[in-house]
Amino acid sequence: MPPVNLKRLAQELNLSIATVSRALQDSYEVSAHTKERVRALAAELNYQPNAYASSLRRNVSKTIGVVIPEVNNHFFSLAINGIEEVARQSGYHVLIYLTHDDYEREVGITQYLTGGRVDGLLMSVASESREFEHLQKLYASKPAIVFFDRVCEALPTAKVTTNDYESGYLATAHLIEAGCRHIAHLLVSGNLSIGRMRMQGYQAALREHGLEFDETLVLTGDADDERNKERIMDLLRTRPEVDGIFASVERLALSSYQACKELGRAIPEQIKVVGFSNLGVASLLDPALTTITQPAYDIGRQAATILLRAIEKKKAILPSQSVVLKSELFARRSTAR
């Protein structure tokens, strides 16, 4: 049997391919009688439109790209779920690209995407990114970009984030109220806005509670969990007075637990820990981890909604479309008195 395509429908109905195509698209240029004939035969032969060919004709791919630092972070897993739900409802496919928090990989991915392989892009910047010329070049070729969580402030487009300053303040104040006076701050990058804002919230909480900021208690981690654990152990050895840890990303909170266990530092009796985390099992850790939990799923949904609305309406994405969602503190035993 020949394939059931527009050409076959046209031959059997003695119509042009263009007329059959317009009839299936419910065009006003085709009479109701002809539309009925075309639809009846299409249903009888179980005709399925070729979405790929249709996209090529309209110069769209019906695909969006998502560039993220990692997938073994529950925040990004949940954000992807939100993105995919919105994309699926709009008839779009999602391609995911991993930078592994590596600047060079991020540059390579953005150069690849500059070629127009997707209709739009959702992006969370790698922690190692210190220069953003590659993102400016990408934006020049494909302005349909929305950043989420880890954003590039240099580009005039929408960003979907959480209240990082307030959350950093809340986490630190919670540790102080739990009795901590020497609080270490672990961050993933001082180059990204989330790192700066959470750090500023940490500093403000110390200042407003009469504690001095000590830059030697600030430790920057990376994508290597073993190296992070060793760095935290070194910090706790050299600064045994540390009685609180504020980890600004999930992996650093888990590395803190490992470091404390190896050093025999009891949580929460000797040291208390709070961290940004969307871990579903945070309450099952020993002890249960106090978390600042971001609305990751909603962040993904919001970012995808902004992007797809702009693509469908062929409109520019503006900074004024940015959204800031609220994170929540869930107090558990890791910060108990």
N, C-alpha and C positions, 0 to 999 in steps of 0.2 A: 504494500500500500504506500502511495506517495505521502509525504508529510502533510499534515493539515496546517497549512499556512495561508497567508493572505492570497498568494497566487492561486492556490487550489480553490479557495472559496470563490475568487473572481472568475475562474474558468467555469466552474459548475453553475454559476449564476449568470454567466455571460455579461459580467460587469468589469469595469476597470479596477485594478488594484487600489487606486486612489479612492474610488467610490466606496469600496468595501471598507477601507481603513476609516474613512470619514463616517460611515454608517456605524461602525463599532464604537466610534468616539462620540456618537450622538450629535454629529454636526448638523447645524441648521441648513446646510447646503444639500442635504439628502432628504428625500421625501419620507414620510412616515411608512408608506408601503414598502419602499426599498429597505429601510431599516429593519422592518419586520422580517422580510425575506432573508436578509443577511444574518440576523440574530438567530432565526430558526435553524438555518443550515449550520451555523457555528455551534449551536447547542447540540444538534444531531451528530455532528462529526467530532464533538468534544474538542473544539478548537481552543488552544491555549496561547495567548499572546506572548511574543518574544520580548520580555522586559528589557533584555540587554540591547536588542536592536532598536527598540523604542527610545531607550536612553541615548543611544548614539545619535539618532535623528534629532533629538532635542538638545544635544550637546551637554547632557548631564549623565552622571554615573549612578545616581540614586545611592551613593555611598558616602559615608562620612568617616574621617579618620579620627582616632583617639590616641594621643601620645601621652604615655604615663611613665613615671620612673620605675614602678615595680608592680607586681601582682600579688606578691606574698604579704601584702599589707591590706588589712580588712577594709580600710577606708576606700582604697581604689577598687576593690572587688565590689563593694556596695555601690560606689559611684557608677561603675560600668553597668550594673544591673539597672540603675535609673536611666542611664543613657540609652541602653538597648530597648527598654520599654517604649520610650518616646520615639525612637527611630523606627521600631517595628510598627507602631501605630501609624506612622507617616509613610510606610512603605520603603524605608531606607535600610541599607545594610551597614554594618559597623566593622571597620578594620582597626585592629589594635596594634600599636607599635610600642615596644619597650625600649627605654633608654638605659635601664639599669643604673639610673642616676649618674650616667657618664656623659660628660660634655661632648666628647667627640662623636659618640653614638647619636646624640641629639642633633648635632650638626649634620651628620650623614642622613638621618631620617628626614630632616627638614629640606635638605637638598633634593632628596628623592621625591618628596611631596610637592616641590615647586613645579614639577612637570604636569600638574593638573590631574592627578590620578583620583582625587576625591573632590566632592562638591564643597566640602567645608571641613573644618578641623576643630576638635576640642583638645585642649592641651594643658598639662600640668608640668611645669619646668623641672629639669633635673637639678638636684642640689649642688652639683659641681659647676653649674653654669655661672660664669662670672661676666661674660660679655654676651651681648645679645644681637650682634650684627646679623647672625644667621636667621634670627626670628624677624628682624626688620626686612631682610630680603624675601623671606617667605610671605610676610604680610603684603609686600609690594606686588607679589605675583598672585596672591590669593587672600584678599582681605576678609573672607568669611572665616574668621577665627574667634573662638571664645576660650578664654583661659579659666581654669577652675583650680581652687586650692593654692597651688604654687604658681603665681602669676608673673608675667612680665609687665611691669608698670610702664615701660617705655612706649608700648603700642597703644594707639587710641581705639581700643575695642572693649567689649564687655568682659567683666571678670565676675565669677561667682565664687564667693569666699565665705568664711565664717568670721565672727567677731574675735579675731585673734588677740588683739590688745586686751580686751575685757577678759578673755579666757585665760591669758597668761597672768593677769592680775589675780583672777579668782583662784587659780591653782596655787599660786604663791601665798596668797592670804590664807588659804585653807591650811597650808602647812604651818604657817606662823601661828594660827589659832590652835593648831594641834600641839604647839609647844616647840616647834623647830626654830633655831636661831642661826644656824649655819647651813644655808640651803644652796646646794649645787644646782646649776642649770645646764641641762644637756640639750643642745640644739643640732639640727641637721645641717644648717647653713646660715651664715650671717649675710649672705648675698641676696637671699630671697625675702620677699616682703613678709611671709609667714614667720620666718626666723626673727626678723627685726621687730615685728609687732609683738610677738610673744615675749621677746627679750625686754621690750619697753614696758610691757605689763608686769613682768617679773621685777624690774627695777623700781617701778612705781609702787608696787606693793611693799617692797623692802623699805623704801623711803618713807611711806606713809605710816609704817609701823615702827619707825625709829631704828631701822637696821641699815648698816652701810653696805653698799654694793661692792663686792670683791671680785674683780675680773678673773682672779686665779681660780675661782669656783665655777667658771664658765668653761664648758668642754664641748668641742665640736666633733660630732661623730660622722660616720660615712656609711657606705653600703655594706661594709664588712663587719658582720656581727661579732666575730671572734676578736677582731681588732678593737671594736667598741668596748667589749667586755674588759680587755686588758687595760685600756685607757681609763675606764671607770675604776678598776682595781687600783691602778697607780694613783689616781686622785684620792681615793679613800685611804690608801696607805700614807700618803704624804700629808693629808689633811684629815686626821682621825676625828677631828671635832665635828665633821659634817654629820648632821642629824636629819637632813631632809634632802630629797632629790626631786626636782621637777624636770621630767623628760618631755620635750616638746614634740616627739614623734614616738610612735608605737614601738619600733624596734629598739630604741634606746631605753624604754621602760623595761622591756624584757631582758636586755643586756644588764640593766641595773640589778634585776633579780638574780641573774647568774653571778654577777660580781659579788653581791652581798652573800650569796650562798657559799661561794668559794672562800671568802674571807671570814666566814662565820659571823657576819653582822646580821643580827636578828631584825626582821621586819615584822611589826612596827616598833618593837621595844627599843632598839638602838638607832634605827634609821627609818624614816617614813618616806614613802614613794607615791607620787602622783604623776600620771602621764596622759598625754593625748593618745587615745586609742578607741577603735571601734571593735575591739575583740569581743566576740560573742561569749567567749569563755573567761572574760576578765573576772567574773564573780566566782569562777571555779579554781583560779590560781591559789596558791598557798603562800602567803595570805591573799585573799581577794583584793584585786588592784583597784584603787581609787582612780577614776578616769575623768578626763574631759572628753566627752563623746560628741563628735561632729555629726550633723545630719547628712551623712555621705550620700545616701540614696537620693534625697531631695536635691542635693548639690548637682548630682548627675542629671536628674530630670530637668532642673532649671537651666543648666548649661545647654543641654540638647534642645530644649524648647526655644531658647533664644536663637540658637544657630539655625535650626530648621525653619523657623518662622522667617528669618532673614533670607534663607536660600529660596524658599517657596515664593516669597513676595518680591524677590530680587531687590532687596533693600540693604543699605549699609548697616553694619552693626556698630552702635555708638557706645561710648563709655557710660552714657547716662542710663543704659540698660543694665548696668552692673547690679548685682544682688548680693547682700550680706545676710547670711542666715545665722541663727543663734545656736551655739554649742551649749551643752549641759554638763554640770559636774555631778558625778555619782560617787558619793563618799562610801568607801568600803574599808575593810580592816587594815589595809596597808598604811592608812593614816590615822588609825585609832590611837587614842591616848593610852 
